[in-house]
Amino acid sequence: MAQLSFFSAEAVPPAVTDLGGLLAAQGQVVSSREGARVSVVVDSVWRAEAIAEMMRETGLDAEIGRSEEDRPLVRTAAVPQLTTLAARWTRGAVKAVPEGWVPGTRAQRAWVLASGRVELDGQRYVLGLDPHAPDTHNVLAQSLMRAGVAPTIVGNRGPSPALRISGRRRLMHLAENIGEAPDDPDARRNWPHI
């Protein structure tokens, strides 16, 4: 039985700022007169369901639908509670990482839910980055490093940029931070192993 870390995502109260982890991945934030909306297109229904649950834990409504490419899409309503998050994560109309951002455990969990996957039989783990926001990649690598998980940028010029985490100690630190995998076989296969 795994022991719950005192600092894991399960031990920290939910906050709207946790959704920054979705924006570190391929998530988007859009502002309107009503407020702001966070959305993310993912590759699996289990990811969409777990992200929707995380959104609801922060007190927001969440809906799951399909993208134009027929992939699972999860999003909030446009609400005032997300305007500060939107302002911090954008410069004009472009996604930007907030200055000095350090992803907390729940933001790391959101990032893993949006785009994390096991690589090389569990020896490495990758967190996806937004291919449409290449200026965020180096900053996100530094942000994750400040959180105690040192990554390497891979595929920066391709369609699937990511941060690769390797080494038992780093993988263990990430796994302790994000807590248990959702109760789904595909989720467990895509969760960091230690």
N, CA, C and O atoms as a DFTB+ gen file, in Angstrom:
776 C
 N C O
     1  1       0.845      -1.176       0.000
     2  2       0.000       0.000       0.000
     3  2       0.891       1.240       0.000
     4  3       1.836       1.333       0.783
     5  1       0.586       2.184      -0.876
     6  2       1.364       3.418      -0.951
     7  2       1.012       4.332       0.209
     8  3      -0.136       4.388       0.649
     9  1       2.002       5.036       0.688
    10  2       1.791       5.967       1.783
    11  2       1.527       7.349       1.209
    12  3       2.249       7.794       0.317
    13  1       0.513       8.029       1.702
    14  2       0.181       9.370       1.259
    15  2       1.206      10.361       1.784
    16  3       1.460      10.440       2.986
    17  1       1.785      11.110       0.868
    18  2       2.742      12.132       1.268
    19  2       1.986      13.292       1.891
    20  3       0.896      13.647       1.442
    21  1       2.566      13.878       2.920
    22  2       1.965      15.027       3.584
    23  2       1.779      16.188       2.611
    24  3       0.898      17.028       2.799
    25  1       2.611      16.230       1.573
    26  2       2.568      17.333       0.622
    27  2       1.926      16.951      -0.707
    28  3       2.017      17.722      -1.663
    29  1       1.284      15.798      -0.802
    30  2       0.700      15.368      -2.071
    31  2      -0.545      16.175      -2.403
    32  3      -1.086      16.900      -1.568
    33  1      -0.982      16.026      -3.654
    34  2      -2.156      16.755      -4.137
    35  2      -3.389      16.462      -3.287
    36  3      -4.252      17.326      -3.138
    37  1      -3.484      15.251      -2.727
    38  2      -4.648      14.901      -1.918
    39  2      -4.662      15.622      -0.575
    40  3      -5.708      15.716       0.067
    41  1      -3.506      16.135      -0.145
    42  2      -3.403      16.774       1.167
    43  2      -3.569      18.289       1.105
    44  3      -3.573      18.960       2.137
    45  1      -3.705      18.828      -0.109
    46  2      -3.779      20.279      -0.296
    47  2      -5.202      20.648      -0.707
    48  3      -5.777      19.978      -1.566
    49  1      -5.789      21.695      -0.120
    50  2      -7.152      22.064      -0.509
    51  2      -7.208      22.569      -1.950
    52  3      -6.277      23.232      -2.407
    53  1      -8.294      22.263      -2.673
    54  2      -8.429      22.699      -4.062
    55  2      -8.502      24.221      -4.184
    56  3      -9.038      24.902      -3.310
    57  1      -7.954      24.740      -5.282
    58  2      -7.998      26.173      -5.578
    59  2      -8.058      26.357      -7.085
    60  3      -7.559      25.526      -7.843
    61  1      -8.665      27.439      -7.509
    62  2      -8.775      27.745      -8.943
    63  2      -7.398      27.817      -9.589
    64  3      -7.249      27.478     -10.763
    65  1      -6.392      28.254      -8.839
    66  2      -5.038      28.359      -9.386
    67  2      -4.466      26.996      -9.784
    68  3      -3.512      26.935     -10.561
    69  1      -5.036      25.898      -9.263
    70  2      -4.596      24.555      -9.650
    71  2      -4.733      24.343     -11.152
    72  3      -3.981      23.569     -11.744
    73  1      -5.700      25.033     -11.773
    74  2      -5.956      24.860     -13.199
    75  2      -4.820      25.404     -14.056
    76  3      -4.798      25.189     -15.268
    77  1      -3.872      26.111     -13.431
    78  2      -2.662      26.513     -14.144
    79  2      -1.918      25.314     -14.695
    80  3      -1.219      25.437     -15.701
    81  1      -2.050      24.155     -14.061
    82  2      -1.426      22.935     -14.572
    83  2      -1.972      22.535     -15.928
    84  3      -1.244      21.980     -16.751
    85  1      -3.251      22.811     -16.174
    86  2      -3.832      22.533     -17.497
    87  2      -3.239      23.479     -18.537
    88  3      -3.006      23.097     -19.683
    89  1      -2.999      24.727     -18.111
    90  2      -2.450      25.726     -19.023
    91  2      -0.973      25.460     -19.300
    92  3      -0.467      25.841     -20.356
    93  1      -0.275      24.814     -18.368
    94  2       1.106      24.411     -18.610
    95  2       1.146      23.371     -19.727
    96  3       2.116      23.302     -20.481
    97  1       0.104      22.572     -19.830
    98  2      -0.023      21.602     -20.913
    99  2      -0.690      22.305     -22.101
   100  3      -0.365      23.453     -22.406
   101  1      -1.602      21.632     -22.755
   102  2      -2.242      22.182     -23.944
   103  2      -3.536      22.938     -23.643
   104  3      -4.257      23.307     -24.570
   105  1      -3.840      23.173     -22.377
   106  2      -5.061      23.887     -22.002
   107  2      -5.053      25.332     -22.474
   108  3      -4.000      25.916     -22.731
   109  1      -6.247      25.891     -22.583
   110  2      -6.416      27.267     -23.058
   111  2      -7.290      28.042     -22.068
   112  3      -8.128      27.462     -21.376
   113  1      -7.086      29.335     -22.015
   114  2      -7.936      30.206     -21.211
   115  2      -8.378      31.354     -22.108
   116  3      -7.570      31.948     -22.822
   117  1      -9.671      31.659     -22.064
   118  2     -10.240      32.711     -22.899
   119  2     -11.063      33.632     -22.018
   120  3     -11.873      33.169     -21.215
   121  1     -10.858      34.929     -22.163
   122  2     -11.625      35.918     -21.392
   123  2     -12.789      36.440     -22.211
   124  3     -12.725      36.522     -23.438
   125  1     -13.853      36.792     -21.505
   126  2     -15.035      37.377     -22.132
   127  2     -15.663      38.351     -21.140
   128  3     -15.120      38.565     -20.056
   129  1     -16.790      38.936     -21.497
   130  2     -17.473      39.861     -20.582
   131  2     -17.938      39.162     -19.309
   132  3     -17.984      39.772     -18.241
   133  1     -18.283      37.881     -19.426
   134  2     -18.787      37.125     -18.273
   135  2     -17.683      36.715     -17.310
   136  3     -17.956      36.399     -16.152
   137  1     -16.441      36.716     -17.778
   138  2     -15.316      36.259     -16.963
   139  2     -14.296      35.573     -17.843
   140  3     -13.906      36.108     -18.881
   141  1     -13.862      34.395     -17.439
   142  2     -12.902      33.621     -18.224
   143  2     -13.290      32.150     -18.164
   144  3     -13.957      31.697     -17.234
   145  1     -12.857      31.424     -19.176
   146  2     -13.147      29.992     -19.297
   147  2     -11.839      29.252     -19.528
   148  3     -11.001      29.690     -20.315
   149  1     -11.668      28.129     -18.841
   150  2     -10.525      27.249     -19.067
   151  2     -11.043      26.012     -19.781
   152  3     -12.078      25.454     -19.417
   153  1     -10.302      25.590     -20.810
   154  2     -10.675      24.379     -21.538
   155  2      -9.419      23.608     -21.920
   156  3      -8.333      24.174     -22.039
   157  1      -9.591      22.316     -22.108
   158  2      -8.470      21.482     -22.541
   159  2      -9.017      20.298     -23.331
   160  3      -9.990      19.657     -22.933
   161  1      -8.369      20.027     -24.456
   162  2      -8.675      18.857     -25.270
   163  2      -7.663      17.788     -24.888
   164  3      -6.460      18.046     -24.850
   165  1      -8.156      16.585     -24.607
   166  2      -7.285      15.494     -24.157
   167  2      -7.468      14.282     -25.063
   168  3      -8.323      14.277     -25.949
   169  1      -6.654      13.253     -24.830
   170  2      -6.696      12.083     -25.709
   171  2      -7.548      10.939     -25.176
   172  3      -7.740       9.945     -25.876
   173  1      -8.063      11.053     -23.955
   174  2      -8.806       9.944     -23.349
   175  2      -9.950      10.462     -22.490
   176  3      -9.869      11.536     -21.895
   177  1     -11.013       9.677     -22.441
   178  2     -12.166      10.036     -21.619
   179  2     -11.783      10.069     -20.136
   180  3     -12.263      10.932     -19.400
   181  1     -10.917       9.134     -19.679
   182  2     -10.529       9.130     -18.261
   183  2      -9.873      10.444     -17.884
   184  3     -10.071      10.934     -16.772
   185  1      -9.095      11.025     -18.788
   186  2      -8.453      12.309     -18.503
   187  2      -9.526      13.398     -18.354
   188  3      -9.496      14.184     -17.407
   189  1     -10.461      13.432     -19.292
   190  2     -11.523      14.443     -19.248
   191  2     -12.336      14.322     -17.959
   192  3     -12.643      15.332     -17.327
   193  1     -12.685      13.102     -17.565
   194  2     -13.478      12.904     -16.349
   195  2     -12.712      13.342     -15.101
   196  3     -13.279      13.978     -14.213
   197  1     -11.423      13.000     -15.035
   198  2     -10.620      13.378     -13.864
   199  2     -10.418      14.891     -13.803
   200  3     -10.436      15.471     -12.717
   201  1     -10.226      15.534     -14.951
   202  2     -10.069      16.989     -14.983
   203  2     -11.376      17.677     -14.604
   204  3     -11.368      18.660     -13.864
   205  1     -12.498      17.164     -15.107
   206  2     -13.800      17.739     -14.745
   207  2     -14.024      17.639     -13.236
   208  3     -14.532      18.573     -12.616
   209  1     -13.644      16.507     -12.653
   210  2     -13.778      16.341     -11.199
   211  2     -12.899      17.363     -10.469
   212  3     -13.328      17.956      -9.480
   213  1     -11.681      17.564     -10.953
   214  2     -10.781      18.539     -10.327
   215  2     -11.368      19.941     -10.424
   216  3     -11.288      20.712      -9.468
   217  1     -11.958      20.278     -11.570
   218  2     -12.587      21.593     -11.732
   219  2     -13.734      21.760     -10.735
   220  3     -13.877      22.809     -10.107
   221  1     -14.537      20.725     -10.602
   222  2     -15.671      20.788      -9.668
   223  2     -15.198      20.922      -8.223
   224  3     -15.841      21.592      -7.415
   225  1     -14.075      20.285      -7.899
   226  2     -13.531      20.396      -6.542
   227  2     -13.150      21.844      -6.202
   228  3     -13.136      22.222      -5.031
   229  1     -12.841      22.649      -7.223
   230  2     -12.500      24.050      -6.981
   231  2     -13.750      24.923      -6.895
   232  3     -13.649      26.132      -6.686
   233  1     -14.928      24.314      -7.054
   234  2     -16.178      25.062      -6.972
   235  2     -16.699      25.541      -8.312
   236  3     -17.652      26.319      -8.356
   237  1     -16.095      25.091      -9.416
   238  2     -16.530      25.502     -10.748
   239  2     -17.370      24.406     -11.385
   240  3     -17.195      23.225     -11.086
   241  1     -18.272      24.797     -12.254
   242  2     -18.991      23.826     -13.071
   243  2     -18.072      23.394     -14.203
   244  3     -17.272      24.186     -14.701
   245  1     -18.191      22.137     -14.605
   246  2     -17.373      21.616     -15.697
   247  2     -18.255      20.791     -16.607
   248  3     -19.170      20.102     -16.156
   249  1     -17.966      20.869     -17.894
   250  2     -18.703      20.047     -18.855
   251  2     -17.724      19.312     -19.748
   252  3     -16.656      19.823     -20.084
   253  1     -18.109      18.105     -20.124
   254  2     -17.300      17.299     -21.029
   255  2     -18.035      17.223     -22.355
   256  3     -19.231      16.935     -22.396
   257  1     -17.324      17.481     -23.426
   258  2     -17.887      17.404     -24.765
   259  2     -16.870      16.803     -25.715
   260  3     -15.997      16.035     -25.310
   261  1     -16.992      17.162     -26.982
   262  2     -16.064      16.676     -28.008
   263  2     -15.517      17.876     -28.765
   264  3     -16.232      18.848     -29.009
   265  1     -14.255      17.800     -29.130
   266  2     -13.631      18.866     -29.913
   267  2     -14.009      18.696     -31.384
   268  3     -14.669      17.724     -31.753
   269  1     -13.593      19.635     -32.212
   270  2     -13.843      19.532     -33.654
   271  2     -13.167      18.301     -34.240
   272  3     -13.613      17.768     -35.255
   273  1     -12.084      17.845     -33.597
   274  2     -11.372      16.647     -34.043
   275  2     -11.947      15.382     -33.403
   276  3     -11.377      14.299     -33.537
   277  1     -13.082      15.524     -32.707
   278  2     -13.780      14.430     -32.034
   279  2     -12.964      13.818     -30.890
   280  3     -13.015      12.611     -30.653
   281  1     -12.218      14.662     -30.193
   282  2     -11.473      14.235     -29.015
   283  2     -12.176      14.771     -27.772
   284  3     -12.892      15.769     -27.856
   285  1     -11.987      14.127     -26.617
   286  2     -12.621      14.621     -25.393
   287  2     -12.171      16.052     -25.069
   288  3     -10.987      16.384     -25.137
   289  1     -13.140      16.872     -24.721
   290  2     -12.916      18.278     -24.374
   291  2     -13.591      18.531     -23.035
   292  3     -14.754      18.177     -22.844
   293  1     -12.873      19.135     -22.124
   294  2     -13.473      19.502     -20.840
   295  2     -13.255      20.993     -20.649
   296  3     -12.187      21.527     -20.951
   297  1     -14.294      21.659     -20.138
   298  2     -14.179      23.105     -19.954
   299  2     -15.088      23.579     -18.837
   300  3     -16.063      22.931     -18.455
   301  1     -14.715      24.743     -18.337
   302  2     -15.537      25.415     -17.338
   303  2     -16.494      26.343     -18.073
   304  3     -16.388      26.530     -19.285
   305  1     -17.414      26.912     -17.336
   306  2     -18.198      28.022     -17.856
   307  2     -17.318      29.274     -17.777
   308  3     -16.311      29.276     -17.069
   309  1     -17.687      30.324     -18.491
   310  2     -16.990      31.608     -18.360
   311  2     -17.488      32.254     -17.075
   312  3     -18.658      32.621     -16.965
   313  1     -16.586      32.389     -16.100
   314  2     -16.960      32.895     -14.780
   315  2     -15.945      33.917     -14.284
   316  3     -14.775      33.867     -14.663
   317  1     -16.393      34.851     -13.432
   318  2     -15.473      35.857     -12.886
   319  2     -14.326      35.262     -12.061
   320  3     -13.245      35.847     -12.001
   321  1     -14.552      34.096     -11.420
   322  2     -13.517      33.495     -10.575
   323  2     -12.246      33.150     -11.348
   324  3     -11.193      32.953     -10.742
   325  1     -12.328      33.073     -12.682
   326  2     -11.166      32.693     -13.488
   327  2     -10.464      33.879     -14.143
   328  3      -9.479      33.688     -14.857
   329  1     -10.953      35.106     -13.913
   330  2     -10.345      36.265     -14.588
   331  2      -8.908      36.520     -14.123
   332  3      -8.066      36.903     -14.935
   333  1      -8.616      36.320     -12.865
   334  2      -7.243      36.525     -12.377
   335  2      -6.308      35.482     -12.989
   336  3      -5.201      35.813     -13.414
   337  1      -6.752      34.224     -13.033
   338  2      -5.958      33.167     -13.656
   339  2      -5.693      33.508     -15.116
   340  3      -4.566      33.368     -15.592
   341  1      -6.720      33.953     -15.827
   342  2      -6.566      34.323     -17.241
   343  2      -5.577      35.467     -17.406
   344  3      -4.739      35.439     -18.307
   345  1      -5.667      36.465     -16.547
   346  2      -4.762      37.613     -16.640
   347  2      -3.319      37.201     -16.378
   348  3      -2.396      37.702     -17.021
   349  1      -3.128      36.291     -15.437
   350  2      -1.759      35.848     -15.111
   351  2      -1.163      34.992     -16.218
   352  3       0.050      35.023     -16.424
   353  1      -1.991      34.220     -16.947
   354  2      -1.496      33.269     -17.935
   355  2      -1.523      33.799     -19.368
   356  3      -1.305      33.030     -20.304
   357  1      -1.782      35.077     -19.561
   358  2      -1.776      35.626     -20.923
   359  2      -1.029      36.953     -20.967
   360  3      -1.010      37.704     -19.993
   361  1      -0.421      37.224     -22.104
   362  2       0.181      38.524     -22.425
   363  2      -0.453      38.929     -23.743
   364  3      -0.096      38.406     -24.799
   365  1      -1.394      39.859     -23.681
   366  2      -2.189      40.169     -24.872
   367  2      -3.091      38.978     -25.139
   368  3      -3.872      38.576     -24.276
   369  1      -2.983      38.415     -26.331
   370  2      -3.790      37.242     -26.675
   371  2      -2.957      35.969     -26.670
   372  3      -3.417      34.932     -27.149
   373  1      -1.739      36.026     -26.137
   374  2      -0.809      34.904     -26.196
   375  2      -0.651      34.272     -24.818
   376  3      -0.562      34.970     -23.808
   377  1      -0.618      32.939     -24.791
   378  2      -0.385      32.234     -23.526
   379  2       1.026      32.522     -23.036
   380  3       1.982      32.478     -23.811
   381  1       1.153      32.818     -21.747
   382  2       2.449      33.087     -21.126
   383  2       2.429      32.558     -19.703
   384  3       1.403      32.618     -19.026
   385  1       3.546      32.049     -19.256
   386  2       3.654      31.527     -17.894
   387  2       3.821      32.702     -16.939
   388  3       4.635      33.589     -17.196
   389  1       3.069      32.727     -15.844
   390  2       3.229      33.816     -14.874
   391  2       4.666      33.889     -14.355
   392  3       5.306      32.861     -14.137
   393  1       5.152      35.076     -14.166
   394  2       6.516      35.263     -13.677
   395  2       6.677      34.586     -12.316
   396  3       5.878      34.794     -11.403
   397  1       7.726      33.774     -12.200
   398  2       8.020      33.099     -10.938
   399  2       7.105      31.943     -10.598
   400  3       7.144      31.448      -9.471
   401  1       6.274      31.491     -11.539
   402  2       5.314      30.418     -11.257
   403  2       6.027      29.134     -10.849
   404  3       6.968      28.691     -11.508
   405  1       5.562      28.550      -9.753
   406  2       6.023      27.246      -9.298
   407  2       4.773      26.382      -9.173
   408  3       3.902      26.682      -8.357
   409  1       4.667      25.313      -9.969
   410  2       3.455      24.491      -9.892
   411  2       3.366      23.740      -8.575
   412  3       4.243      22.946      -8.237
   413  1       2.289      24.003      -7.834
   414  2       2.032      23.263      -6.606
   415  2       1.635      21.839      -6.934
   416  3       1.541      21.472      -8.105
   417  1       1.402      21.040      -5.914
   418  2       1.108      19.625      -6.132
   419  2      -0.170      19.411      -6.938
   420  3      -0.221      18.526      -7.792
   421  1      -1.202      20.214      -6.675
   422  2      -2.451      20.043      -7.427
   423  2      -2.301      20.546      -8.861
   424  3      -2.923      19.985      -9.763
   425  1      -1.508      21.571      -9.102
   426  2      -1.239      22.016     -10.476
   427  2      -0.437      20.949     -11.219
   428  3      -0.671      20.707     -12.403
   429  1       0.512      20.311     -10.524
   430  2       1.254      19.209     -11.144
   431  2       0.310      18.062     -11.494
   432  3       0.443      17.443     -12.550
   433  1      -0.642      17.782     -10.606
   434  2      -1.607      16.717     -10.886
   435  2      -2.443      17.074     -12.119
   436  3      -2.685      16.218     -12.970
   437  1      -2.883      18.324     -12.219
   438  2      -3.667      18.753     -13.380
   439  2      -2.849      18.583     -14.659
   440  3      -3.378      18.141     -15.679
   441  1      -1.582      18.928     -14.611
   442  2      -0.690      18.795     -15.762
   443  2      -0.569      17.330     -16.183
   444  3      -0.649      17.003     -17.367
   445  1      -0.374      16.460     -15.197
   446  2      -0.296      15.019     -15.473
   447  2      -1.612      14.520     -16.057
   448  3      -1.609      13.750     -17.017
   449  1      -2.732      14.948     -15.491
   450  2      -4.031      14.516     -16.014
   451  2      -4.226      14.961     -17.464
   452  3      -4.798      14.223     -18.267
   453  1      -3.761      16.146     -17.800
   454  2      -3.941      16.679     -19.149
   455  2      -3.030      16.011     -20.167
   456  3      -3.441      15.764     -21.301
   457  1      -1.776      15.712     -19.764
   458  2      -0.836      15.309     -20.816
   459  2       0.285      14.373     -20.374
   460  3       1.201      14.127     -21.158
   461  1       0.251      13.847     -19.165
   462  2       1.350      13.006     -18.704
   463  2       1.267      11.601     -19.275
   464  3       0.184      11.049     -19.472
   465  1       2.447      11.034     -19.537
   466  2       2.482       9.653     -20.026
   467  2       3.821       9.005     -19.677
   468  3       4.860       9.658     -19.589
   469  1       3.743       7.697     -19.485
   470  2       4.920       6.892     -19.185
   471  2       5.678       6.648     -20.479
   472  3       5.089       6.473     -21.546
   473  1       6.992       6.642     -20.358
   474  2       7.855       6.400     -21.502
   475  2       8.898       5.372     -21.087
   476  3       9.340       5.368     -19.939
   477  1       9.289       4.513     -21.999
   478  2      10.384       3.561     -21.789
   479  2      10.138       2.666     -20.569
   480  3      10.954       2.629     -19.648
   481  1       9.024       1.955     -20.570
   482  2       8.711       0.995     -19.501
   483  2       8.794       1.577     -18.103
   484  3       9.235       0.899     -17.175
   485  1       8.382       2.812     -17.943
   486  2       8.337       3.426     -16.629
   487  2       9.646       4.054     -16.186
   488  3       9.720       4.603     -15.086
   489  1      10.679       3.987     -17.013
   490  2      11.968       4.582     -16.656
   491  2      11.957       6.100     -16.818
   492  3      12.751       6.809     -16.200
   493  1      11.050       6.581     -17.651
   494  2      10.945       8.021     -17.883
   495  2       9.459       8.406     -17.932
   496  3       8.584       7.575     -18.175
   497  1       9.220       9.671     -17.695
   498  2       7.854      10.188     -17.714
   499  2       7.880      11.523     -18.440
   500  3       8.820      12.301     -18.278
   501  1       6.851      11.794     -19.242
   502  2       6.812      13.063     -19.963
   503  2       5.531      13.823     -19.649
   504  3       4.454      13.243     -19.515
   505  1       5.681      15.129     -19.536
   506  2       4.554      16.054     -19.375
   507  2       4.474      16.859     -20.667
   508  3       5.418      17.560     -21.030
   509  1       3.349      16.756     -21.352
   510  2       3.185      17.454     -22.614
   511  2       3.168      18.964     -22.445
   512  3       2.749      19.496     -21.417
   513  1       3.639      19.638     -23.494
   514  2       3.632      21.098     -23.558
   515  2       2.755      21.525     -24.721
   516  3       2.443      20.715     -25.595
   517  1       2.360      22.773     -24.738
   518  2       1.503      23.299     -25.803
   519  2       2.349      23.580     -27.039
   520  3       3.204      24.465     -26.999
   521  1       2.136      22.849     -28.146
   522  2       2.933      23.093     -29.348
   523  2       2.669      24.475     -29.951
   524  3       3.472      24.972     -30.741
   525  1       1.547      25.095     -29.580
   526  2       1.201      26.421     -30.101
   527  2       1.735      27.554     -29.231
   528  3       1.508      28.727     -29.529
   529  1       2.447      27.207     -28.152
   530  2       3.014      28.219     -27.253
   531  2       4.479      27.892     -26.963
   532  3       4.841      27.655     -25.810
   533  1       5.329      27.878     -28.001
   534  2       6.722      27.471     -27.803
   535  2       7.501      28.379     -26.852
   536  3       8.476      27.937     -26.244
   537  1       7.093      29.627     -26.716
   538  2       7.789      30.530     -25.803
   539  2       7.605      30.139     -24.337
   540  3       8.326      30.640     -23.474
   541  1       6.659      29.260     -24.046
   542  2       6.437      28.829     -22.661
   543  2       7.318      27.647     -22.262
   544  3       7.476      27.387     -21.069
   545  1       7.890      26.932     -23.213
   546  2       8.564      25.665     -22.922
   547  2       9.733      25.812     -21.957
   548  3       9.787      25.104     -20.952
   549  1      10.666      26.712     -22.237
   550  2      11.817      26.888     -21.340
   551  2      11.387      27.387     -19.969
   552  3      11.918      26.955     -18.946
   553  1      10.423      28.297     -19.954
   554  2       9.942      28.849     -18.686
   555  2       9.279      27.755     -17.854
   556  3       9.464      27.711     -16.638
   557  1       8.511      26.874     -18.492
   558  2       7.860      25.783     -17.768
   559  2       8.881      24.780     -17.235
   560  3       8.701      24.234     -16.147
   561  1       9.948      24.534     -17.991
   562  2      11.016      23.653     -17.499
   563  2      11.627      24.243     -16.226
   564  3      11.874      23.520     -15.260
   565  1      11.868      25.540     -16.227
   566  2      12.420      26.203     -15.040
   567  2      11.428      26.177     -13.882
   568  3      11.817      25.998     -12.728
   569  1      10.143      26.357     -14.193
   570  2       9.104      26.323     -13.155
   571  2       9.045      24.962     -12.479
   572  3       8.964      24.869     -11.255
   573  1       9.087      23.909     -13.285
   574  2       9.038      22.560     -12.725
   575  2      10.305      22.272     -11.922
   576  3      10.257      21.576     -10.907
   577  1      11.423      22.804     -12.374
   578  2      12.677      22.631     -11.635
   579  2      12.576      23.295     -10.261
   580  3      13.051      22.739      -9.270
   581  1      11.956      24.486     -10.195
   582  2      11.776      25.157      -8.901
   583  2      10.853      24.361      -7.981
   584  3      10.910      24.505      -6.760
   585  1       9.996      23.514      -8.577
   586  2       9.110      22.664      -7.775
   587  2       9.814      21.381      -7.325
   588  3       9.215      20.543      -6.652
   589  1      11.088      21.234      -7.701
   590  2      11.853      20.076      -7.250
   591  2      11.883      18.908      -8.200
   592  3      12.353      17.832      -7.832
   593  1      11.388      19.089      -9.435
   594  2      11.386      18.018     -10.429
   595  2      12.134      18.540     -11.656
   596  3      11.584      19.316     -12.437
   597  1      13.377      18.118     -11.824
   598  2      14.208      18.633     -12.914
   599  2      13.929      17.865     -14.210
   600  3      14.195      16.666     -14.287
   601  1      13.392      18.555     -15.236
   602  2      13.080      17.896     -16.497
   603  2      14.085      18.259     -17.605
   604  3      14.950      19.118     -17.432
   605  1      13.939      17.583     -18.726
   606  2      14.655      17.904     -19.958
   607  2      13.608      18.181     -21.021
   608  3      12.632      17.439     -21.130
   609  1      13.789      19.231     -21.803
   610  2      12.853      19.528     -22.897
   611  2      13.144      18.589     -24.059
   612  3      14.297      18.426     -24.460
   613  1      12.084      17.966     -24.603
   614  2      12.224      17.081     -25.763
   615  2      11.190      17.468     -26.814
   616  3      10.102      17.936     -26.480
   617  1      11.533      17.270     -28.081
   618  2      10.603      17.525     -29.175
   619  2      10.184      18.967     -29.309
   620  3       9.086      19.250     -29.789
   621  1      11.039      19.890     -28.893
   622  2      10.674      21.307     -28.854
   623  2      10.267      21.854     -30.222
   624  3       9.452      22.773     -30.298
   625  1      10.810      21.314     -31.278
   626  2      10.501      21.816     -32.618
   627  2       9.455      20.965     -33.337
   628  3       9.094      21.263     -34.476
   629  1       8.973      19.926     -32.694
   630  2       8.020      19.026     -33.329
   631  2       6.598      19.246     -32.855
   632  3       6.319      20.197     -32.124
   633  1       5.692      18.360     -33.274
   634  2       4.276      18.501     -32.915
   635  2       3.941      18.059     -31.493
   636  3       2.835      18.309     -31.015
   637  1       4.891      17.398     -30.807
   638  2       4.625      16.884     -29.459
   639  2       5.724      17.272     -28.480
   640  3       6.420      16.398     -27.964
   641  1       5.894      18.566     -28.213
   642  2       6.918      18.966     -27.250
   643  2       6.525      18.508     -25.843
   644  3       5.346      18.404     -25.507
   645  1       7.551      18.239     -25.035
   646  2       7.276      17.743     -23.684
   647  2       8.462      18.001     -22.779
   648  3       9.559      18.333     -23.229
   649  1       8.213      17.840     -21.501
   650  2       9.272      17.831     -20.499
   651  2       9.446      16.386     -20.056
   652  3       8.496      15.756     -19.589
   653  1      10.654      15.862     -20.203
   654  2      10.939      14.473     -19.825
   655  2      11.565      14.451     -18.432
   656  3      12.488      15.208     -18.130
   657  1      11.040      13.568     -17.602
   658  2      11.546      13.386     -16.243
   659  2      12.096      11.977     -16.166
   660  3      11.396      11.008     -16.462
   661  1      13.351      11.868     -15.769
   662  2      13.956      10.543     -15.652
   663  2      14.744      10.469     -14.352
   664  3      15.110      11.483     -13.759
   665  1      14.987       9.253     -13.940
   666  2      15.692       9.032     -12.680
   667  2      14.707       8.695     -11.572
   668  3      13.668       9.340     -11.429
   669  1      15.041       7.699     -10.808
   670  2      14.141       7.197      -9.769
   671  2      13.739       8.282      -8.767
   672  3      12.564       8.396      -8.417
   673  1      14.700       9.076      -8.306
   674  2      14.403      10.096      -7.294
   675  2      13.421      11.140      -7.847
   676  3      12.474      11.517      -7.158
   677  1      13.638      11.605      -9.073
   678  2      12.743      12.610      -9.665
   679  2      11.352      12.042      -9.899
   680  3      10.349      12.701      -9.625
   681  1      11.299      10.800     -10.413
   682  2       9.994      10.162     -10.640
   683  2       9.252       9.950      -9.329
   684  3       8.036      10.133      -9.263
   685  1       9.976       9.568      -8.293
   686  2       9.360       9.353      -6.985
   687  2       8.807      10.681      -6.443
   688  3       7.712      10.724      -5.881
   689  1       9.566      11.742      -6.617
   690  2       9.120      13.057      -6.137
   691  2       7.835      13.480      -6.862
   692  3       6.886      13.942      -6.229
   693  1       7.813      13.319      -8.188
   694  2       6.603      13.664      -8.947
   695  2       5.424      12.801      -8.500
   696  3       4.333      13.315      -8.252
   697  1       5.645      11.494      -8.398
   698  2       4.563      10.584      -7.998
   699  2       4.023      10.934      -6.610
   700  3       2.812      10.896      -6.392
   701  1       4.899      11.270      -5.684
   702  2       4.450      11.661      -4.348
   703  2       3.651      12.952      -4.397
   704  3       2.666      13.103      -3.674
   705  1       4.067      13.879      -5.241
   706  2       3.372      15.159      -5.349
   707  2       1.956      15.019      -5.884
   708  3       1.037      15.657      -5.372
   709  1       1.769      14.194      -6.904
   710  2       0.475      14.171      -7.604
   711  2      -0.530      13.205      -6.998
   712  3      -1.715      13.267      -7.327
   713  1      -0.085      12.316      -6.123
   714  2      -1.017      11.406      -5.475
   715  2      -1.373      10.213      -6.349
   716  3      -0.698       9.924      -7.337
   717  1      -2.441       9.529      -5.969
   718  2      -2.855       8.298      -6.632
   719  2      -3.474       8.562      -7.998
   720  3      -4.061       9.618      -8.236
   721  1      -3.336       7.594      -8.882
   722  2      -3.951       7.666     -10.211
   723  2      -5.465       7.532     -10.087
   724  3      -5.952       6.901      -9.149
   725  1      -6.214       8.115     -11.019
   726  2      -7.656       7.859     -11.059
   727  2      -7.920       6.360     -11.200
   728  3      -7.063       5.619     -11.681
   729  1      -9.088       5.922     -10.788
   730  2      -9.432       4.503     -10.806
   731  2      -9.819       4.077     -12.221
   732  3     -10.997       3.899     -12.532
   733  1      -8.816       3.921     -13.060
   734  2      -9.016       3.522     -14.445
   735  2      -7.739       2.827     -14.904
   736  3      -6.649       3.322     -14.616
   737  1      -7.833       1.689     -15.613
   738  2      -6.619       0.983     -16.045
   739  2      -5.709       1.838     -16.928
   740  3      -4.489       1.796     -16.772
   741  1      -6.283       2.609     -17.849
   742  2      -5.460       3.474     -18.708
   743  2      -4.786       4.568     -17.894
   744  3      -3.648       4.941     -18.179
   745  1      -5.473       5.083     -16.889
   746  2      -4.878       6.103     -16.029
   747  2      -3.675       5.530     -15.298
   748  3      -2.625       6.168     -15.228
   749  1      -3.824       4.323     -14.751
   750  2      -2.718       3.701     -14.026
   751  2      -1.526       3.427     -14.942
   752  3      -0.378       3.539     -14.511
   753  1      -1.789       3.069     -16.206
   754  2      -0.699       2.844     -17.168
   755  2       0.012       4.148     -17.523
   756  3       1.186       4.126     -17.894
   757  1      -0.669       5.261     -17.416
   758  2      -0.093       6.566     -17.773
   759  2       0.345       7.371     -16.559
   760  3       0.599       8.570     -16.674
   761  1       0.436       6.735     -15.407
   762  2       0.816       7.414     -14.158
   763  2       2.275       7.106     -13.872
   764  3       2.741       6.010     -14.182
   765  1       3.010       8.050     -13.287
   766  2       4.412       7.751     -12.978
   767  2       4.545       6.575     -12.017
   768  3       3.829       6.479     -11.021
   769  1       5.475       5.687     -12.340
   770  2       5.728       4.509     -11.501
   771  2       7.020       4.732     -10.721
   772  3       7.985       5.303     -11.230
   773  1       7.012       4.272      -9.484
   774  2       8.249       4.369      -8.691
   775  2       8.633       3.002      -8.151
   776  3       9.644       2.873      -7.460
